[in-house]
Each structure stands twice: as structure tokens, then as C-alpha cells.
Amino acid sequence: MKRILLPTLLCLATLAGCGSDRTGVSDASDKAMEMRIYQVAPEDTGVVVDTLNKLLSVGDKAIGRANSPSPGQIVVLAPASLQGSIGDTLKSIKPIAKAKPDALSVKPLQLNFWNVDAIAGKGADDPALATLGEALQKVHQNLGDVHFRLNSRASGISSLGQTVATTYTSGAGAGAYTGNLRYSLSPKPEGILLNIQLMDSVPQTTGNVTQYTERQFSTAVIIALGQTIVLSDVPVMNTSAKADAEAATKTVRLNIIRVEEVSSK
């Protein structure tokens, strides 16, 4: 509050001290005194009173004073010529918005991560993806006829501001690979800020040879509790003899996340 009050009220110091140089300008203390009551935010009462009393003191001689009979009310005794400026200044004060205690700050949050392939053509979706129905429906709208297969998933539990690093495994046997997930969650007025980094290996198959290309991805996004977001989609090329042209151009790897409060059950 002081960062706003002091500069705003500083103009009163000039007015209050205009007669203190004794060069022919009449002293403000010689003018008619007037008492007025002003309304301020209750939580700002103390600092406003203290600031006014400092500004109404000129050298060793006070030209007025301020006190408060109750929170939110300020009584000011000062030269009548200053009361208008004091009133206008107090009306112009905009209190600093006080941060409301965030209910999430004491609750652990769980981030769930799914690494999913959208495979060209009609087919049955992996039953392990049943909880992602609405998000996958939107993918359907963008990609057309695809079905979904879960490659891997991971999760982490943390408090706001804490950094989490974890790994996940995709594939099986000789084709298995390890991905890395690192993230943090921070409170923001508009929601929860997710900072996330992924390091994944994407298979690229030519003929009978499959090679894995390392992909790194990082982003920051505002997310609400319970919201599901598709963070990225990466084409997966498969030009093996078993793959048809449709699959070669439309298989897409999706990285999907959701943040929820940890269940107390």
C-alpha cells in the first residue's frame, strides 16, 4: 500500500509547505482551519493517517493533523485551502489488490501423462484410454478416421512450485525405450501454470529397419483442475512393407496431460 500512498500524497507536501520559506507568502498555518472526515479502505487506515501526519508537519511546526476514530474513517484538521486537495488525493488512491489465499497451495496435485498413438483407419480404441474420451473425440474431429493405442503413461504428485522428474517406458522387448518427463505447477490468477519438458524417442520405420529419433519438447500452458490438454502431436513415419499408405501419413503420436487434486480416499 505504501508504494501507492506515498507518491500519491507527495503532492500535498508541496501545498503544505508553500508558506515555509518566509519570503512574503503567507504561512498555511495562518489560514482558517477546517475539520473533515474521509472514508478509506479499513485495512489502509493506519498507513494513511501516518502519511498525512508526516506531510502536514512543516519543519518544527505542524499545520494540521489526522487521526482515526474507527477503521475506514479519517478525521483531518488542516487549513481549509488544503482540504480539497487532501480529499481529491484520497479518492484517487487505488488499493493494491491483495492476493487471496489459494486453496490449492496446501493440497497436493497429481499430473497424469499419456503417450498415445492415433493410428489411421477405423478400429477399436485401447480400453486403457477410456478416461480420455472427450479429448480423443476432439482429435477425431481433426484427424478423421483414427483409432487410439496407449504407448505409455506416467504420473507425478507434487505441491505447487515443486519440480518433479520421472520416467516412463514405451514399447516392449527390443523395441522398448525410456522417456523423460519433468514439470512444475505454479499458481496464477488465471489458473495453474504448467511448465513441462519431455524427452521422447519416436520410431521411424523403413522397410524392416526401425530407428528411434530423440525428440525434445517443452512448453508452458495454463491449465484448470480436471482439464485434459493435448500438448503435442508428432507424425510417426512407417514405410515398412506391412504398412499401407494411409497409415504411413496419418499415424500421429500424442502427448496428453491432465492435472487433478489428489484423492483423499
Wavefront OBJ file of the C-alpha trace (Angstrom):
o trace
v 0.000 0.000 0.000
v 2.809 2.463 0.815
v 4.148 2.252 -2.732
v 0.895 3.871 -3.910
v 0.128 6.143 -0.960
v 3.456 7.905 -0.614
v 3.863 9.053 -4.230
v 0.165 9.950 -4.427
v 0.175 12.024 -1.258
v 3.540 13.614 -2.002
v 1.803 16.431 -3.853
v 0.320 17.534 -0.520
v 3.784 18.184 0.870
v 4.298 20.946 -1.690
v 0.964 22.520 -0.845
v 1.511 22.204 2.893
v 4.965 23.762 2.771
v 4.246 26.568 0.346
v 4.500 29.233 3.064
v 7.502 27.967 4.939
v 10.195 29.966 3.166
v 9.115 33.265 4.826
v 9.596 35.292 1.602
v 6.273 37.130 1.661
v 3.947 34.150 1.034
v 1.561 33.757 3.960
v 2.054 30.692 6.167
v -0.543 27.937 5.687
v -0.949 27.703 9.453
v -2.293 31.297 9.476
v -5.239 30.336 7.274
v -8.623 29.182 8.552
v -8.544 25.634 9.886
v -11.203 23.148 8.887
v -12.055 19.621 10.029
v -13.282 16.998 7.570
v -13.930 13.246 7.693
v -12.747 10.990 4.869
v -13.504 7.373 4.046
v -10.686 4.971 3.110
v -10.297 1.214 2.896
v -10.333 -0.099 6.506
v -7.096 -2.019 6.044
v -5.359 1.156 4.800
v -6.417 3.415 7.680
v -3.201 3.251 9.669
v -0.801 3.978 6.861
v -2.948 6.839 5.507
v -3.082 8.521 8.943
v 0.671 8.169 9.455
v 1.425 9.522 5.986
v -0.899 12.519 6.357
v 0.579 13.466 9.739
v 4.078 13.407 8.255
v 3.059 15.547 5.292
v 1.169 18.031 7.461
v 4.297 18.687 9.538
v 6.407 21.527 8.159
v 9.749 21.770 9.898
v 9.087 22.053 13.630
v 5.559 23.359 13.146
v 2.589 21.157 12.232
v -0.057 22.828 10.090
v -2.607 20.085 10.699
v -3.165 16.599 11.962
v -5.042 13.404 11.172
v -6.469 10.647 13.345
v -8.911 7.785 13.011
v -11.906 7.156 15.290
v -12.537 3.779 13.626
v -11.179 1.679 10.754
v -12.098 3.220 7.423
v -12.643 6.753 8.809
v -10.037 9.502 8.966
v -10.557 12.900 10.618
v -8.292 15.594 9.197
v -7.801 19.048 10.785
v -5.961 21.220 8.280
v -6.113 24.622 6.565
v -9.292 24.910 4.515
v -7.194 25.651 1.438
v -5.683 22.140 1.658
v -8.808 20.101 2.379
v -9.899 19.987 -1.266
v -6.525 18.608 -2.349
v -6.487 16.101 0.507
v -9.977 14.844 -0.410
v -9.170 14.559 -4.125
v -5.933 12.725 -3.380
v -7.558 10.211 -1.034
v -10.268 9.493 -3.606
v -7.617 8.740 -6.244
v -5.862 6.097 -4.170
v -6.256 2.632 -5.671
v -5.510 -0.049 -3.073
v -3.180 -2.824 -4.090
v -5.137 -5.961 -4.788
v -4.339 -8.373 -2.038
v -3.670 -11.930 -3.072
v -6.365 -14.262 -1.851
v -5.138 -17.395 -0.104
v -5.019 -20.069 -2.763
v -6.876 -23.152 -1.613
v -4.666 -25.211 -3.894
v -1.458 -24.091 -2.178
v -1.815 -26.666 0.591
v -3.215 -29.503 -1.492
v -1.030 -31.960 -3.412
v -1.784 -32.171 -7.118
v -1.381 -35.115 -9.461
v -0.294 -34.750 -13.063
v -1.265 -37.623 -15.345
v 0.526 -38.095 -18.649
v -0.411 -40.312 -21.586
v 1.705 -41.058 -24.663
v -0.799 -42.171 -27.308
v -0.703 -43.153 -30.979
v -3.548 -42.062 -33.249
v -3.445 -44.776 -35.933
v -5.056 -44.185 -39.321
v -8.161 -46.186 -40.075
v -11.151 -47.396 -38.137
v -10.551 -49.697 -35.200
v -11.144 -50.233 -31.517
v -9.628 -47.729 -29.122
v -7.393 -49.013 -26.358
v -9.686 -49.544 -23.309
v -6.960 -48.058 -21.101
v -7.833 -44.681 -22.665
v -11.484 -44.675 -21.610
v -10.999 -41.671 -19.297
v -9.764 -39.556 -22.234
v -12.966 -39.880 -24.255
v -13.739 -36.164 -24.692
v -10.168 -35.175 -25.564
v -9.801 -38.024 -28.053
v -13.103 -37.095 -29.660
v -11.611 -33.696 -30.495
v -8.614 -35.449 -32.055
v -11.056 -37.478 -34.158
v -12.515 -34.231 -35.452
v -9.074 -33.015 -36.554
v -7.611 -36.255 -37.938
v -10.674 -38.072 -39.226
v -10.892 -41.873 -39.007
v -8.274 -42.954 -36.466
v -8.165 -45.279 -33.504
v -6.037 -44.873 -30.419
v -3.405 -47.031 -28.758
v -1.693 -46.289 -25.445
v 2.105 -46.390 -25.656
v 2.879 -45.382 -22.103
v 1.737 -43.303 -19.216
v 3.258 -41.632 -16.184
v 2.123 -39.576 -13.228
v 3.581 -37.424 -10.503
v 2.358 -35.866 -7.265
v 3.632 -32.524 -6.050
v 2.819 -29.293 -4.279
v 2.647 -26.013 -6.147
v 6.108 -24.733 -7.001
v 7.761 -28.127 -6.661
v 9.647 -29.655 -9.606
v 9.010 -33.297 -10.458
v 11.142 -35.538 -12.694
v 10.047 -39.023 -13.708
v 10.453 -41.575 -16.491
v 8.145 -43.830 -18.470
v 8.657 -46.832 -20.744
v 7.117 -47.272 -24.174
v 7.085 -50.390 -26.297
v 8.215 -53.847 -25.293
v 11.165 -56.147 -25.785
v 13.972 -54.927 -28.034
v 11.830 -52.010 -29.174
v 11.253 -50.592 -25.677
v 12.606 -47.150 -24.892
v 12.580 -44.769 -21.933
v 11.087 -41.296 -21.991
v 11.738 -38.486 -19.524
v 9.177 -36.119 -18.056
v 9.960 -33.035 -15.973
v 7.400 -30.476 -14.815
v 6.322 -27.941 -12.216
v 2.974 -26.359 -11.314
v 2.611 -22.752 -10.156
v -0.455 -20.728 -9.107
v -1.523 -17.864 -11.356
v -4.620 -15.618 -11.210
v -5.974 -17.206 -14.375
v -5.284 -20.811 -13.338
v -2.377 -23.198 -12.828
v 0.767 -22.636 -14.859
v 2.286 -25.909 -16.056
v 5.919 -25.831 -17.160
v 6.735 -29.176 -18.773
v 9.659 -30.774 -20.577
v 9.507 -34.077 -22.454
v 12.304 -36.103 -23.977
v 10.910 -38.946 -26.039
v 12.010 -41.360 -28.754
v 9.842 -41.591 -31.855
v 10.158 -44.699 -34.077
v 10.796 -44.217 -37.795
v 10.455 -47.461 -39.750
v 11.830 -48.013 -43.254
v 11.476 -51.492 -44.681
v 12.348 -53.886 -41.872
v 14.521 -51.394 -40.007
v 13.175 -49.247 -37.185
v 15.217 -46.333 -35.916
v 14.350 -44.143 -32.943
v 14.662 -40.387 -33.225
v 15.011 -38.467 -29.996
v 12.565 -35.590 -29.687
v 12.638 -32.891 -27.022
v 9.611 -30.772 -26.284
v 8.984 -28.040 -23.740
v 6.130 -25.635 -23.196
v 4.257 -23.599 -20.591
v 0.470 -23.627 -20.508
v -2.333 -22.510 -18.196
v -4.463 -25.470 -17.141
v -7.514 -25.856 -14.906
v -8.055 -28.713 -12.495
v -9.591 -31.658 -14.316
v -8.865 -30.229 -17.756
v -7.308 -32.549 -20.351
v -4.909 -30.998 -22.874
v -3.182 -32.475 -25.931
v 0.221 -30.833 -25.633
v 1.751 -32.004 -28.897
v 1.278 -34.310 -31.866
v 4.187 -35.784 -33.815
v 3.837 -37.746 -37.106
v 5.253 -41.280 -36.910
v 6.538 -42.469 -40.262
v 6.112 -46.151 -41.069
v 7.035 -47.200 -44.586
v 7.541 -50.870 -43.881
v 6.131 -53.491 -46.249
v 3.280 -54.130 -43.782
v 2.182 -50.505 -43.612
v -0.294 -49.071 -46.078
v -0.021 -45.543 -47.442
v -2.782 -44.269 -45.163
v -1.006 -45.377 -42.019
v 2.288 -44.001 -43.273
v 0.922 -40.480 -43.468
v -1.613 -40.380 -40.640
v -0.132 -42.137 -37.632
v 0.382 -39.391 -35.055
v 1.897 -39.600 -31.587
v 0.086 -37.544 -28.958
v 1.286 -36.260 -25.605
v -1.720 -35.696 -23.319
v -1.843 -34.338 -19.762
v -4.373 -33.727 -17.008
v -3.947 -32.155 -13.536
v -6.198 -33.156 -10.642
v -6.282 -32.890 -6.882
v -5.008 -35.981 -5.139
v -7.978 -38.003 -3.880
v -8.230 -38.250 -0.092
v -9.809 -41.692 -0.357
l 1 2 3 4 5 6 7 8 9 10 11 12 13 14 15 16 17 18 19 20 21 22 23 24 25 26 27 28 29 30 31 32 33 34 35 36 37 38 39 40 41 42 43 44 45 46 47 48 49 50 51 52 53 54 55 56 57 58 59 60 61 62 63 64 65 66 67 68 69 70 71 72 73 74 75 76 77 78 79 80 81 82 83 84 85 86 87 88 89 90 91 92 93 94 95 96 97 98 99 100 101 102 103 104 105 106 107 108 109 110 111 112 113 114 115 116 117 118 119 120 121 122 123 124 125 126 127 128 129 130 131 132 133 134 135 136 137 138 139 140 141 142 143 144 145 146 147 148 149 150 151 152 153 154 155 156 157 158 159 160 161 162 163 164 165 166 167 168 169 170 171 172 173 174 175 176 177 178 179 180 181 182 183 184 185 186 187 188 189 190 191 192 193 194 195 196 197 198 199 200 201 202 203 204 205 206 207 208 209 210 211 212 213 214 215 216 217 218 219 220 221 222 223 224 225 226 227 228 229 230 231 232 233 234 235 236 237 238 239 240 241 242 243 244 245 246 247 248 249 250 251 252 253 254 255 256 257 258 259 260 261 262 263 264 265
